Amino acid sequence: MTFYRDRADGPIHAVEFAVIDNGETVAEVKPIHLKDVPQAKLRSHIKNVLGILNAQFGSDLNVSQSRQPPSLCPICLQEQKT
């Protein structure tokens, strides 16, 4: 789970999920922007995505969090290309 934000305690710009096995990405969930998204909706989204990934890859799925700056947000980068 990758959060795009400037600071660990700052607002979350976007979130995306990837399943990585032995350094290889085996599944990705499309990132979403989180501007004006309430915390409850974010928590619900995370719970839903993790539930789907656990069903697909097994309940022993290790969830780790990382943080990237909003300037690396894949949604924004894609929009810049067009």
mmCIF file of the N, C-alpha and C atoms, coordinates in Angstrom:
data_MODEL
# 
_entry.id   MODEL 
# 
loop_
_atom_site.group_PDB 
_atom_site.id 
_atom_site.type_symbol 
_atom_site.label_atom_id 
_atom_site.label_alt_id 
_atom_site.label_comp_id 
_atom_site.label_asym_id 
_atom_site.label_entity_id 
_atom_site.label_seq_id 
_atom_site.pdbx_PDB_ins_code 
_atom_site.Cartn_x 
_atom_site.Cartn_y 
_atom_site.Cartn_z 
_atom_site.occupancy 
_atom_site.B_iso_or_equiv 
_atom_site.pdbx_formal_charge 
_atom_site.auth_seq_id 
_atom_site.auth_comp_id 
_atom_site.auth_asym_id 
_atom_site.auth_atom_id 
_atom_site.pdbx_PDB_model_num 
ATOM 1   N N  . MET A 1 1  ? 0.862   -1.152  0.000   1.00 0.00 ? 1  MET A N  1 
ATOM 2   C CA . MET A 1 1  ? 0.000   0.000   0.000   1.00 0.00 ? 1  MET A CA 1 
ATOM 3   C C  . MET A 1 1  ? 0.913   1.221   0.000   1.00 0.00 ? 1  MET A C  1 
ATOM 4   N N  . THR A 1 2  ? 0.728   2.066   -0.996  1.00 0.00 ? 2  THR A N  1 
ATOM 5   C CA . THR A 1 2  ? 1.549   3.273   -1.108  1.00 0.00 ? 2  THR A CA 1 
ATOM 6   C C  . THR A 1 2  ? 0.661   4.496   -0.956  1.00 0.00 ? 2  THR A C  1 
ATOM 7   N N  . PHE A 1 3  ? 1.062   5.344   -0.006  1.00 0.00 ? 3  PHE A N  1 
ATOM 8   C CA . PHE A 1 3  ? 0.383   6.615   0.201   1.00 0.00 ? 3  PHE A CA 1 
ATOM 9   C C  . PHE A 1 3  ? 1.228   7.712   -0.435  1.00 0.00 ? 3  PHE A C  1 
ATOM 10  N N  . TYR A 1 4  ? 0.596   8.553   -1.212  1.00 0.00 ? 4  TYR A N  1 
ATOM 11  C CA . TYR A 1 4  ? 1.279   9.700   -1.804  1.00 0.00 ? 4  TYR A CA 1 
ATOM 12  C C  . TYR A 1 4  ? 0.958   10.905  -0.929  1.00 0.00 ? 4  TYR A C  1 
ATOM 13  N N  . ARG A 1 5  ? 1.975   11.345  -0.178  1.00 0.00 ? 5  ARG A N  1 
ATOM 14  C CA . ARG A 1 5  ? 1.817   12.463  0.747   1.00 0.00 ? 5  ARG A CA 1 
ATOM 15  C C  . ARG A 1 5  ? 3.185   13.048  1.040   1.00 0.00 ? 5  ARG A C  1 
ATOM 16  N N  . ASP A 1 6  ? 3.222   14.316  1.432   1.00 0.00 ? 6  ASP A N  1 
ATOM 17  C CA . ASP A 1 6  ? 4.492   14.977  1.714   1.00 0.00 ? 6  ASP A CA 1 
ATOM 18  C C  . ASP A 1 6  ? 5.089   14.563  3.053   1.00 0.00 ? 6  ASP A C  1 
ATOM 19  N N  . ARG A 1 7  ? 4.236   14.459  4.066   1.00 0.00 ? 7  ARG A N  1 
ATOM 20  C CA . ARG A 1 7  ? 4.701   14.125  5.412   1.00 0.00 ? 7  ARG A CA 1 
ATOM 21  C C  . ARG A 1 7  ? 3.889   12.945  5.942   1.00 0.00 ? 7  ARG A C  1 
ATOM 22  N N  . ALA A 1 8  ? 4.474   12.212  6.871   1.00 0.00 ? 8  ALA A N  1 
ATOM 23  C CA . ALA A 1 8  ? 3.774   11.067  7.451   1.00 0.00 ? 8  ALA A CA 1 
ATOM 24  C C  . ALA A 1 8  ? 2.475   11.489  8.118   1.00 0.00 ? 8  ALA A C  1 
ATOM 25  N N  . ASP A 1 9  ? 2.428   12.712  8.634   1.00 0.00 ? 9  ASP A N  1 
ATOM 26  C CA . ASP A 1 9  ? 1.211   13.185  9.303   1.00 0.00 ? 9  ASP A CA 1 
ATOM 27  C C  . ASP A 1 9  ? 0.425   14.163  8.437   1.00 0.00 ? 9  ASP A C  1 
ATOM 28  N N  . GLY A 1 10 ? 0.823   14.309  7.184   1.00 0.00 ? 10 GLY A N  1 
ATOM 29  C CA . GLY A 1 10 ? 0.161   15.246  6.286   1.00 0.00 ? 10 GLY A CA 1 
ATOM 30  C C  . GLY A 1 10 ? -1.013  14.618  5.566   1.00 0.00 ? 10 GLY A C  1 
ATOM 31  N N  . PRO A 1 11 ? -1.758  15.434  4.821   1.00 0.00 ? 11 PRO A N  1 
ATOM 32  C CA . PRO A 1 11 ? -2.902  14.902  4.076   1.00 0.00 ? 11 PRO A CA 1 
ATOM 33  C C  . PRO A 1 11 ? -2.447  13.919  2.997   1.00 0.00 ? 11 PRO A C  1 
ATOM 34  N N  . ILE A 1 12 ? -3.281  12.931  2.747   1.00 0.00 ? 12 ILE A N  1 
ATOM 35  C CA . ILE A 1 12 ? -2.964  11.914  1.739   1.00 0.00 ? 12 ILE A CA 1 
ATOM 36  C C  . ILE A 1 12 ? -3.487  12.401  0.394   1.00 0.00 ? 12 ILE A C  1 
ATOM 37  N N  . HIS A 1 13 ? -2.591  12.469  -0.578  1.00 0.00 ? 13 HIS A N  1 
ATOM 38  C CA . HIS A 1 13 ? -2.950  12.911  -1.925  1.00 0.00 ? 13 HIS A CA 1 
ATOM 39  C C  . HIS A 1 13 ? -3.620  11.780  -2.707  1.00 0.00 ? 13 HIS A C  1 
ATOM 40  N N  . ALA A 1 14 ? -3.044  10.566  -2.596  1.00 0.00 ? 14 ALA A N  1 
ATOM 41  C CA . ALA A 1 14 ? -3.554  9.400   -3.329  1.00 0.00 ? 14 ALA A CA 1 
ATOM 42  C C  . ALA A 1 14 ? -3.073  8.130   -2.638  1.00 0.00 ? 14 ALA A C  1 
ATOM 43  N N  . VAL A 1 15 ? -3.690  7.015   -3.002  1.00 0.00 ? 15 VAL A N  1 
ATOM 44  C CA . VAL A 1 15 ? -3.277  5.716   -2.473  1.00 0.00 ? 15 VAL A CA 1 
ATOM 45  C C  . VAL A 1 15 ? -3.353  4.700   -3.605  1.00 0.00 ? 15 VAL A C  1 
ATOM 46  N N  . GLU A 1 16 ? -2.414  3.752   -3.593  1.00 0.00 ? 16 GLU A N  1 
ATOM 47  C CA . GLU A 1 16 ? -2.462  2.641   -4.550  1.00 0.00 ? 16 GLU A CA 1 
ATOM 48  C C  . GLU A 1 16 ? -1.970  1.384   -3.857  1.00 0.00 ? 16 GLU A C  1 
ATOM 49  N N  . PHE A 1 17 ? -2.308  0.254   -4.447  1.00 0.00 ? 17 PHE A N  1 
ATOM 50  C CA . PHE A 1 17 ? -1.960  -1.039  -3.875  1.00 0.00 ? 17 PHE A CA 1 
ATOM 51  C C  . PHE A 1 17 ? -1.255  -1.882  -4.933  1.00 0.00 ? 17 PHE A C  1 
ATOM 52  N N  . ALA A 1 18 ? -0.298  -2.679  -4.485  1.00 0.00 ? 18 ALA A N  1 
ATOM 53  C CA . ALA A 1 18 ? 0.382   -3.621  -5.371  1.00 0.00 ? 18 ALA A CA 1 
ATOM 54  C C  . ALA A 1 18 ? 0.717   -4.869  -4.564  1.00 0.00 ? 18 ALA A C  1 
ATOM 55  N N  . VAL A 1 19 ? 0.612   -6.022  -5.198  1.00 0.00 ? 19 VAL A N  1 
ATOM 56  C CA . VAL A 1 19 ? 1.043   -7.277  -4.596  1.00 0.00 ? 19 VAL A CA 1 
ATOM 57  C C  . VAL A 1 19 ? 2.361   -7.632  -5.261  1.00 0.00 ? 19 VAL A C  1 
ATOM 58  N N  . ILE A 1 20 ? 3.381   -7.786  -4.429  1.00 0.00 ? 20 ILE A N  1 
ATOM 59  C CA . ILE A 1 20 ? 4.723   -8.060  -4.933  1.00 0.00 ? 20 ILE A CA 1 
ATOM 60  C C  . ILE A 1 20 ? 5.182   -9.391  -4.363  1.00 0.00 ? 20 ILE A C  1 
ATOM 61  N N  . ASP A 1 21 ? 5.649   -10.260 -5.249  1.00 0.00 ? 21 ASP A N  1 
ATOM 62  C CA . ASP A 1 21 ? 6.134   -11.576 -4.861  1.00 0.00 ? 21 ASP A CA 1 
ATOM 63  C C  . ASP A 1 21 ? 7.551   -11.738 -5.392  1.00 0.00 ? 21 ASP A C  1 
ATOM 64  N N  . ASN A 1 22 ? 8.489   -11.894 -4.491  1.00 0.00 ? 22 ASN A N  1 
ATOM 65  C CA . ASN A 1 22 ? 9.908   -12.031 -4.863  1.00 0.00 ? 22 ASN A CA 1 
ATOM 66  C C  . ASN A 1 22 ? 10.375  -10.897 -5.772  1.00 0.00 ? 22 ASN A C  1 
ATOM 67  N N  . GLY A 1 23 ? 9.961   -9.673  -5.442  1.00 0.00 ? 23 GLY A N  1 
ATOM 68  C CA . GLY A 1 23 ? 10.389  -8.503  -6.199  1.00 0.00 ? 23 GLY A CA 1 
ATOM 69  C C  . GLY A 1 23 ? 9.625   -8.243  -7.486  1.00 0.00 ? 23 GLY A C  1 
ATOM 70  N N  . GLU A 1 24 ? 8.676   -9.105  -7.813  1.00 0.00 ? 24 GLU A N  1 
ATOM 71  C CA . GLU A 1 24 ? 7.898   -8.952  -9.044  1.00 0.00 ? 24 GLU A CA 1 
ATOM 72  C C  . GLU A 1 24 ? 6.458   -8.565  -8.710  1.00 0.00 ? 24 GLU A C  1 
ATOM 73  N N  . THR A 1 25 ? 5.954   -7.535  -9.376  1.00 0.00 ? 25 THR A N  1 
ATOM 74  C CA . THR A 1 25 ? 4.571   -7.119  -9.168  1.00 0.00 ? 25 THR A CA 1 
ATOM 75  C C  . THR A 1 25 ? 3.644   -8.112  -9.858  1.00 0.00 ? 25 THR A C  1 
ATOM 76  N N  . VAL A 1 26 ? 2.778   -8.749  -9.068  1.00 0.00 ? 26 VAL A N  1 
ATOM 77  C CA . VAL A 1 26 ? 1.868   -9.751  -9.618  1.00 0.00 ? 26 VAL A CA 1 
ATOM 78  C C  . VAL A 1 26 ? 0.437   -9.240  -9.712  1.00 0.00 ? 26 VAL A C  1 
ATOM 79  N N  . ALA A 1 27 ? 0.131   -8.139  -9.022  1.00 0.00 ? 27 ALA A N  1 
ATOM 80  C CA . ALA A 1 27 ? -1.205  -7.540  -9.101  1.00 0.00 ? 27 ALA A CA 1 
ATOM 81  C C  . ALA A 1 27 ? -1.109  -6.085  -8.673  1.00 0.00 ? 27 ALA A C  1 
ATOM 82  N N  . GLU A 1 28 ? -1.949  -5.259  -9.289  1.00 0.00 ? 28 GLU A N  1 
ATOM 83  C CA . GLU A 1 28 ? -2.012  -3.850  -8.928  1.00 0.00 ? 28 GLU A CA 1 
ATOM 84  C C  . GLU A 1 28 ? -3.475  -3.432  -8.856  1.00 0.00 ? 28 GLU A C  1 
ATOM 85  N N  . VAL A 1 29 ? -3.736  -2.493  -7.975  1.00 0.00 ? 29 VAL A N  1 
ATOM 86  C CA . VAL A 1 29 ? -5.064  -1.896  -7.874  1.00 0.00 ? 29 VAL A CA 1 
ATOM 87  C C  . VAL A 1 29 ? -4.898  -0.439  -8.275  1.00 0.00 ? 29 VAL A C  1 
ATOM 88  N N  . LYS A 1 30 ? -5.733  -0.013  -9.179  1.00 0.00 ? 30 LYS A N  1 
ATOM 89  C CA . LYS A 1 30 ? -5.659  1.341   -9.714  1.00 0.00 ? 30 LYS A CA 1 
ATOM 90  C C  . LYS A 1 30 ? -5.626  2.373   -8.583  1.00 0.00 ? 30 LYS A C  1 
ATOM 91  N N  . PRO A 1 31 ? -4.701  3.329   -8.642  1.00 0.00 ? 31 PRO A N  1 
ATOM 92  C CA . PRO A 1 31 ? -4.639  4.351   -7.590  1.00 0.00 ? 31 PRO A CA 1 
ATOM 93  C C  . PRO A 1 31 ? -5.858  5.266   -7.640  1.00 0.00 ? 31 PRO A C  1 
ATOM 94  N N  . ILE A 1 32 ? -6.166  5.860   -6.506  1.00 0.00 ? 32 ILE A N  1 
ATOM 95  C CA . ILE A 1 32 ? -7.260  6.823   -6.450  1.00 0.00 ? 32 ILE A CA 1 
ATOM 96  C C  . ILE A 1 32 ? -6.780  8.097   -5.760  1.00 0.00 ? 32 ILE A C  1 
ATOM 97  N N  . HIS A 1 33 ? -7.294  9.225   -6.227  1.00 0.00 ? 33 HIS A N  1 
ATOM 98  C CA . HIS A 1 33 ? -7.047  10.502  -5.560  1.00 0.00 ? 33 HIS A CA 1 
ATOM 99  C C  . HIS A 1 33 ? -7.937  10.586  -4.329  1.00 0.00 ? 33 HIS A C  1 
ATOM 100 N N  . LEU A 1 34 ? -7.457  11.282  -3.308  1.00 0.00 ? 34 LEU A N  1 
ATOM 101 C CA . LEU A 1 34 ? -8.189  11.327  -2.054  1.00 0.00 ? 34 LEU A CA 1 
ATOM 102 C C  . LEU A 1 34 ? -8.581  12.736  -1.619  1.00 0.00 ? 34 LEU A C  1 
ATOM 103 N N  . LYS A 1 35 ? -8.481  13.707  -2.504  1.00 0.00 ? 35 LYS A N  1 
ATOM 104 C CA . LYS A 1 35 ? -8.874  15.063  -2.141  1.00 0.00 ? 35 LYS A CA 1 
ATOM 105 C C  . LYS A 1 35 ? -10.359 15.067  -1.781  1.00 0.00 ? 35 LYS A C  1 
ATOM 106 N N  . ASP A 1 36 ? -10.664 15.629  -0.637  1.00 0.00 ? 36 ASP A N  1 
ATOM 107 C CA . ASP A 1 36 ? -12.036 15.738  -0.127  1.00 0.00 ? 36 ASP A CA 1 
ATOM 108 C C  . ASP A 1 36 ? -12.694 14.396  0.176   1.00 0.00 ? 36 ASP A C  1 
ATOM 109 N N  . VAL A 1 37 ? -11.913 13.324  0.274   1.00 0.00 ? 37 VAL A N  1 
ATOM 110 C CA . VAL A 1 37 ? -12.458 12.016  0.636   1.00 0.00 ? 37 VAL A CA 1 
ATOM 111 C C  . VAL A 1 37 ? -12.410 11.896  2.164   1.00 0.00 ? 37 VAL A C  1 
ATOM 112 N N  . PRO A 1 38 ? -13.539 11.655  2.807   1.00 0.00 ? 38 PRO A N  1 
ATOM 113 C CA . PRO A 1 38 ? -13.546 11.519  4.268   1.00 0.00 ? 38 PRO A CA 1 
ATOM 114 C C  . PRO A 1 38 ? -12.743 10.300  4.727   1.00 0.00 ? 38 PRO A C  1 
ATOM 115 N N  . GLN A 1 39 ? -12.202 10.382  5.940   1.00 0.00 ? 39 GLN A N  1 
ATOM 116 C CA . GLN A 1 39 ? -11.407 9.289   6.501   1.00 0.00 ? 39 GLN A CA 1 
ATOM 117 C C  . GLN A 1 39 ? -12.188 7.974   6.510   1.00 0.00 ? 39 GLN A C  1 
ATOM 118 N N  . ALA A 1 40 ? -13.468 8.043   6.820   1.00 0.00 ? 40 ALA A N  1 
ATOM 119 C CA . ALA A 1 40 ? -14.276 6.817   6.872   1.00 0.00 ? 40 ALA A CA 1 
ATOM 120 C C  . ALA A 1 40 ? -14.317 6.132   5.504   1.00 0.00 ? 40 ALA A C  1 
ATOM 121 N N  . LYS A 1 41 ? -14.429 6.916   4.448   1.00 0.00 ? 41 LYS A N  1 
ATOM 122 C CA . LYS A 1 41 ? -14.463 6.341   3.097   1.00 0.00 ? 41 LYS A CA 1 
ATOM 123 C C  . LYS A 1 41 ? -13.093 5.760   2.727   1.00 0.00 ? 41 LYS A C  1 
ATOM 124 N N  . LEU A 1 42 ? -12.015 6.426   3.140   1.00 0.00 ? 42 LEU A N  1 
ATOM 125 C CA . LEU A 1 42 ? -10.664 5.906   2.895   1.00 0.00 ? 42 LEU A CA 1 
ATOM 126 C C  . LEU A 1 42 ? -10.484 4.580   3.615   1.00 0.00 ? 42 LEU A C  1 
ATOM 127 N N  . ARG A 1 43 ? -10.861 4.522   4.886   1.00 0.00 ? 43 ARG A N  1 
ATOM 128 C CA . ARG A 1 43 ? -10.737 3.274   5.651   1.00 0.00 ? 43 ARG A CA 1 
ATOM 129 C C  . ARG A 1 43 ? -11.555 2.150   5.000   1.00 0.00 ? 43 ARG A C  1 
ATOM 130 N N  . SER A 1 44 ? -12.748 2.476   4.545   1.00 0.00 ? 44 SER A N  1 
ATOM 131 C CA . SER A 1 44 ? -13.599 1.489   3.892   1.00 0.00 ? 44 SER A CA 1 
ATOM 132 C C  . SER A 1 44 ? -12.949 0.987   2.601   1.00 0.00 ? 44 SER A C  1 
ATOM 133 N N  . HIS A 1 45 ? -12.368 1.895   1.814   1.00 0.00 ? 45 HIS A N  1 
ATOM 134 C CA . HIS A 1 45 ? -11.694 1.514   0.566   1.00 0.00 ? 45 HIS A CA 1 
ATOM 135 C C  . HIS A 1 45 ? -10.528 0.574   0.864   1.00 0.00 ? 45 HIS A C  1 
ATOM 136 N N  . ILE A 1 46 ? -9.721  0.936   1.852   1.00 0.00 ? 46 ILE A N  1 
ATOM 137 C CA . ILE A 1 46 ? -8.570  0.099   2.213   1.00 0.00 ? 46 ILE A CA 1 
ATOM 138 C C  . ILE A 1 46 ? -9.045  -1.278  2.654   1.00 0.00 ? 46 ILE A C  1 
ATOM 139 N N  . LYS A 1 47 ? -10.055 -1.324  3.497   1.00 0.00 ? 47 LYS A N  1 
ATOM 140 C CA . LYS A 1 47 ? -10.588 -2.603  3.983   1.00 0.00 ? 47 LYS A CA 1 
ATOM 141 C C  . LYS A 1 47 ? -11.106 -3.453  2.822   1.00 0.00 ? 47 LYS A C  1 
ATOM 142 N N  . ASN A 1 48 ? -11.828 -2.836  1.890   1.00 0.00 ? 48 ASN A N  1 
ATOM 143 C CA . ASN A 1 48 ? -12.364 -3.567  0.738   1.00 0.00 ? 48 ASN A CA 1 
ATOM 144 C C  . ASN A 1 48 ? -11.256 -4.121  -0.146  1.00 0.00 ? 48 ASN A C  1 
ATOM 145 N N  . VAL A 1 49 ? -10.273 -3.282  -0.457  1.00 0.00 ? 49 VAL A N  1 
ATOM 146 C CA . VAL A 1 49 ? -9.172  -3.724  -1.320  1.00 0.00 ? 49 VAL A CA 1 
ATOM 147 C C  . VAL A 1 49 ? -8.390  -4.846  -0.653  1.00 0.00 ? 49 VAL A C  1 
ATOM 148 N N  . LEU A 1 50 ? -8.064  -4.681  0.625   1.00 0.00 ? 50 LEU A N  1 
ATOM 149 C CA . LEU A 1 50 ? -7.313  -5.733  1.316   1.00 0.00 ? 50 LEU A CA 1 
ATOM 150 C C  . LEU A 1 50 ? -8.124  -7.024  1.402   1.00 0.00 ? 50 LEU A C  1 
ATOM 151 N N  . GLY A 1 51 ? -9.433  -6.911  1.554   1.00 0.00 ? 51 GLY A N  1 
ATOM 152 C CA . GLY A 1 51 ? -10.283 -8.100  1.569   1.00 0.00 ? 51 GLY A CA 1 
ATOM 153 C C  . GLY A 1 51 ? -10.233 -8.841  0.244   1.00 0.00 ? 51 GLY A C  1 
ATOM 154 N N  . ILE A 1 52 ? -10.296 -8.103  -0.844  1.00 0.00 ? 52 ILE A N  1 
ATOM 155 C CA . ILE A 1 52 ? -10.231 -8.712  -2.184  1.00 0.00 ? 52 ILE A CA 1 
ATOM 156 C C  . ILE A 1 52 ? -8.867  -9.353  -2.408  1.00 0.00 ? 52 ILE A C  1 
ATOM 157 N N  . LEU A 1 53 ? -7.805  -8.647  -2.036  1.00 0.00 ? 53 LEU A N  1 
ATOM 158 C CA . LEU A 1 53 ? -6.456  -9.187  -2.231  1.00 0.00 ? 53 LEU A CA 1 
ATOM 159 C C  . LEU A 1 53 ? -6.213  -10.403 -1.348  1.00 0.00 ? 53 LEU A C  1 
ATOM 160 N N  . ASN A 1 54 ? -6.717  -10.374 -0.118  1.00 0.00 ? 54 ASN A N  1 
ATOM 161 C CA . ASN A 1 54 ? -6.590  -11.547 0.754   1.00 0.00 ? 54 ASN A CA 1 
ATOM 162 C C  . ASN A 1 54 ? -7.333  -12.742 0.179   1.00 0.00 ? 54 ASN A C  1 
ATOM 163 N N  . ALA A 1 55 ? -8.513  -12.519 -0.395  1.00 0.00 ? 55 ALA A N  1 
ATOM 164 C CA . ALA A 1 55 ? -9.273  -13.611 -1.007  1.00 0.00 ? 55 ALA A CA 1 
ATOM 165 C C  . ALA A 1 55 ? -8.530  -14.184 -2.211  1.00 0.00 ? 55 ALA A C  1 
ATOM 166 N N  . GLN A 1 56 ? -7.862  -13.318 -2.949  1.00 0.00 ? 56 GLN A N  1 
ATOM 167 C CA . GLN A 1 56 ? -7.178  -13.750 -4.170  1.00 0.00 ? 56 GLN A CA 1 
ATOM 168 C C  . GLN A 1 56 ? -5.834  -14.400 -3.877  1.00 0.00 ? 56 GLN A C  1 
ATOM 169 N N  . PHE A 1 57 ? -5.096  -13.863 -2.885  1.00 0.00 ? 57 PHE A N  1 
ATOM 170 C CA . PHE A 1 57 ? -3.724  -14.318 -2.650  1.00 0.00 ? 57 PHE A CA 1 
ATOM 171 C C  . PHE A 1 57 ? -3.523  -15.032 -1.326  1.00 0.00 ? 57 PHE A C  1 
ATOM 172 N N  . GLY A 1 58 ? -4.558  -15.131 -0.521  1.00 0.00 ? 58 GLY A N  1 
ATOM 173 C CA . GLY A 1 58 ? -4.445  -15.821 0.762   1.00 0.00 ? 58 GLY A CA 1 
ATOM 174 C C  . GLY A 1 58 ? -4.352  -14.851 1.923   1.00 0.00 ? 58 GLY A C  1 
ATOM 175 N N  . SER A 1 59 ? -4.817  -15.314 3.062   1.00 0.00 ? 59 SER A N  1 
ATOM 176 C CA . SER A 1 59 ? -4.894  -14.446 4.232   1.00 0.00 ? 59 SER A CA 1 
ATOM 177 C C  . SER A 1 59 ? -3.533  -14.163 4.856   1.00 0.00 ? 59 SER A C  1 
ATOM 178 N N  . ASP A 1 60 ? -2.486  -14.857 4.401   1.00 0.00 ? 60 ASP A N  1 
ATOM 179 C CA . ASP A 1 60 ? -1.149  -14.603 4.945   1.00 0.00 ? 60 ASP A CA 1 
ATOM 180 C C  . ASP A 1 60 ? -0.438  -13.469 4.191   1.00 0.00 ? 60 ASP A C  1 
ATOM 181 N N  . LEU A 1 61 ? -1.198  -12.695 3.438   1.00 0.00 ? 61 LEU A N  1 
ATOM 182 C CA . LEU A 1 61 ? -0.666  -11.559 2.692   1.00 0.00 ? 61 LEU A CA 1 
ATOM 183 C C  . LEU A 1 61 ? -0.088  -10.540 3.669   1.00 0.00 ? 61 LEU A C  1 
ATOM 184 N N  . ASN A 1 62 ? 1.168   -10.191 3.500   1.00 0.00 ? 62 ASN A N  1 
ATOM 185 C CA . ASN A 1 62 ? 1.836   -9.217  4.356   1.00 0.00 ? 62 ASN A CA 1 
ATOM 186 C C  . ASN A 1 62 ? 1.572   -7.825  3.805   1.00 0.00 ? 62 ASN A C  1 
ATOM 187 N N  . VAL A 1 63 ? 0.997   -6.954  4.613   1.00 0.00 ? 63 VAL A N  1 
ATOM 188 C CA . VAL A 1 63 ? 0.680   -5.598  4.177   1.00 0.00 ? 63 VAL A CA 1 
ATOM 189 C C  . VAL A 1 63 ? 1.722   -4.647  4.730   1.00 0.00 ? 63 VAL A C  1 
ATOM 190 N N  . SER A 1 64 ? 2.386   -3.954  3.831   1.00 0.00 ? 64 SER A N  1 
ATOM 191 C CA . SER A 1 64 ? 3.338   -2.932  4.252   1.00 0.00 ? 64 SER A CA 1 
ATOM 192 C C  . SER A 1 64 ? 2.917   -1.604  3.640   1.00 0.00 ? 64 SER A C  1 
ATOM 193 N N  . GLN A 1 65 ? 3.332   -0.538  4.310   1.00 0.00 ? 65 GLN A N  1 
ATOM 194 C CA . GLN A 1 65 ? 2.984   0.796   3.849   1.00 0.00 ? 65 GLN A CA 1 
ATOM 195 C C  . GLN A 1 65 ? 4.257   1.531   3.444   1.00 0.00 ? 65 GLN A C  1 
ATOM 196 N N  . SER A 1 66 ? 4.148   2.278   2.375   1.00 0.00 ? 66 SER A N  1 
ATOM 197 C CA . SER A 1 66 ? 5.246   3.146   1.982   1.00 0.00 ? 66 SER A CA 1 
ATOM 198 C C  . SER A 1 66 ? 4.673   4.520   1.681   1.00 0.00 ? 66 SER A C  1 
ATOM 199 N N  . ARG A 1 67 ? 5.567   5.489   1.595   1.00 0.00 ? 67 ARG A N  1 
ATOM 200 C CA . ARG A 1 67 ? 5.142   6.853   1.325   1.00 0.00 ? 67 ARG A CA 1 
ATOM 201 C C  . ARG A 1 67 ? 5.983   7.401   0.182   1.00 0.00 ? 67 ARG A C  1 
ATOM 202 N N  . GLN A 1 68 ? 5.311   8.031   -0.745  1.00 0.00 ? 68 GLN A N  1 
ATOM 203 C CA . GLN A 1 68 ? 5.957   8.696   -1.871  1.00 0.00 ? 68 GLN A CA 1 
ATOM 204 C C  . GLN A 1 68 ? 5.440   10.137  -1.914  1.00 0.00 ? 68 GLN A C  1 
ATOM 205 N N  . PRO A 1 69 ? 6.221   11.054  -2.458  1.00 0.00 ? 69 PRO A N  1 
ATOM 206 C CA . PRO A 1 69 ? 5.738   12.431  -2.568  1.00 0.00 ? 69 PRO A CA 1 
ATOM 207 C C  . PRO A 1 69 ? 4.624   12.530  -3.604  1.00 0.00 ? 69 PRO A C  1 
ATOM 208 N N  . PRO A 1 70 ? 3.698   13.461  -3.406  1.00 0.00 ? 70 PRO A N  1 
ATOM 209 C CA . PRO A 1 70 ? 2.605   13.627  -4.367  1.00 0.00 ? 70 PRO A CA 1 
ATOM 210 C C  . PRO A 1 70 ? 3.094   13.880  -5.796  1.00 0.00 ? 70 PRO A C  1 
ATOM 211 N N  . SER A 1 71 ? 4.295   14.410  -5.954  1.00 0.00 ? 71 SER A N  1 
ATOM 212 C CA . SER A 1 71 ? 4.819   14.660  -7.301  1.00 0.00 ? 71 SER A CA 1 
ATOM 213 C C  . SER A 1 71 ? 5.008   13.367  -8.090  1.00 0.00 ? 71 SER A C  1 
ATOM 214 N N  . LEU A 1 72 ? 5.050   12.224  -7.408  1.00 0.00 ? 72 LEU A N  1 
ATOM 215 C CA . LEU A 1 72 ? 5.185   10.932  -8.085  1.00 0.00 ? 72 LEU A CA 1 
ATOM 216 C C  . LEU A 1 72 ? 3.854   10.197  -8.239  1.00 0.00 ? 72 LEU A C  1 
ATOM 217 N N  . CYS A 1 73 ? 2.756   10.866  -7.925  1.00 0.00 ? 73 CYS A N  1 
ATOM 218 C CA . CYS A 1 73 ? 1.430   10.259  -8.047  1.00 0.00 ? 73 CYS A CA 1 
ATOM 219 C C  . CYS A 1 73 ? 1.228   9.776   -9.485  1.00 0.00 ? 73 CYS A C  1 
ATOM 220 N N  . PRO A 1 74 ? 0.940   8.476   -9.682  1.00 0.00 ? 74 PRO A N  1 
ATOM 221 C CA . PRO A 1 74 ? 0.786   7.957   -11.038 1.00 0.00 ? 74 PRO A CA 1 
ATOM 222 C C  . PRO A 1 74 ? -0.391  8.575   -11.797 1.00 0.00 ? 74 PRO A C  1 
ATOM 223 N N  . ILE A 1 75 ? -1.429  8.994   -11.098 1.00 0.00 ? 75 ILE A N  1 
ATOM 224 C CA . ILE A 1 75 ? -2.570  9.630   -11.760 1.00 0.00 ? 75 ILE A CA 1 
ATOM 225 C C  . ILE A 1 75 ? -2.144  10.975  -12.328 1.00 0.00 ? 75 ILE A C  1 
ATOM 226 N N  . CYS A 1 76 ? -1.457  11.760  -11.518 1.00 0.00 ? 76 CYS A N  1 
ATOM 227 C CA . CYS A 1 76 ? -1.005  13.100  -11.960 1.00 0.00 ? 76 CYS A CA 1 
ATOM 228 C C  . CYS A 1 76 ? 0.032   12.979  -13.065 1.00 0.00 ? 76 CYS A C  1 
ATOM 229 N N  . LEU A 1 77 ? 0.936   12.001  -12.952 1.00 0.00 ? 77 LEU A N  1 
ATOM 230 C CA . LEU A 1 77 ? 1.953   11.817  -13.989 1.00 0.00 ? 77 LEU A CA 1 
ATOM 231 C C  . LEU A 1 77 ? 1.304   11.450  -15.325 1.00 0.00 ? 77 LEU A C  1 
ATOM 232 N N  . GLN A 1 78 ? 0.264   10.595  -15.275 1.00 0.00 ? 78 GLN A N  1 
ATOM 233 C CA . GLN A 1 78 ? -0.439  10.208  -16.492 1.00 0.00 ? 78 GLN A CA 1 
ATOM 234 C C  . GLN A 1 78 ? -1.138  11.414  -17.114 1.00 0.00 ? 78 GLN A C  1 
ATOM 235 N N  . GLU A 1 79 ? -1.750  12.259  -16.276 1.00 0.00 ? 79 GLU A N  1 
ATOM 236 C CA . GLU A 1 79 ? -2.440  13.449  -16.771 1.00 0.00 ? 79 GLU A CA 1 
ATOM 237 C C  . GLU A 1 79 ? -1.454  14.423  -17.439 1.00 0.00 ? 79 GLU A C  1 
ATOM 238 N N  . GLN A 1 80 ? -0.221  14.476  -16.919 1.00 0.00 ? 80 GLN A N  1 
ATOM 239 C CA . GLN A 1 80 ? 0.779   15.361  -17.507 1.00 0.00 ? 80 GLN A CA 1 
ATOM 240 C C  . GLN A 1 80 ? 1.198   14.914  -18.890 1.00 0.00 ? 80 GLN A C  1 
ATOM 241 N N  . LYS A 1 81 ? 1.122   13.610  -19.150 1.00 0.00 ? 81 LYS A N  1 
ATOM 242 C CA . LYS A 1 81 ? 1.514   13.064  -20.447 1.00 0.00 ? 81 LYS A CA 1 
ATOM 243 C C  . LYS A 1 81 ? 0.512   13.407  -21.547 1.00 0.00 ? 81 LYS A C  1 
ATOM 244 N N  . THR A 1 82 ? -0.749  13.622  -21.144 1.00 0.00 ? 82 THR A N  1 
ATOM 245 C CA . THR A 1 82 ? -1.792  13.863  -22.148 1.00 0.00 ? 82 THR A CA 1 
ATOM 246 C C  . THR A 1 82 ? -2.001  15.335  -22.395 1.00 0.00 ? 82 THR A C  1 
# 
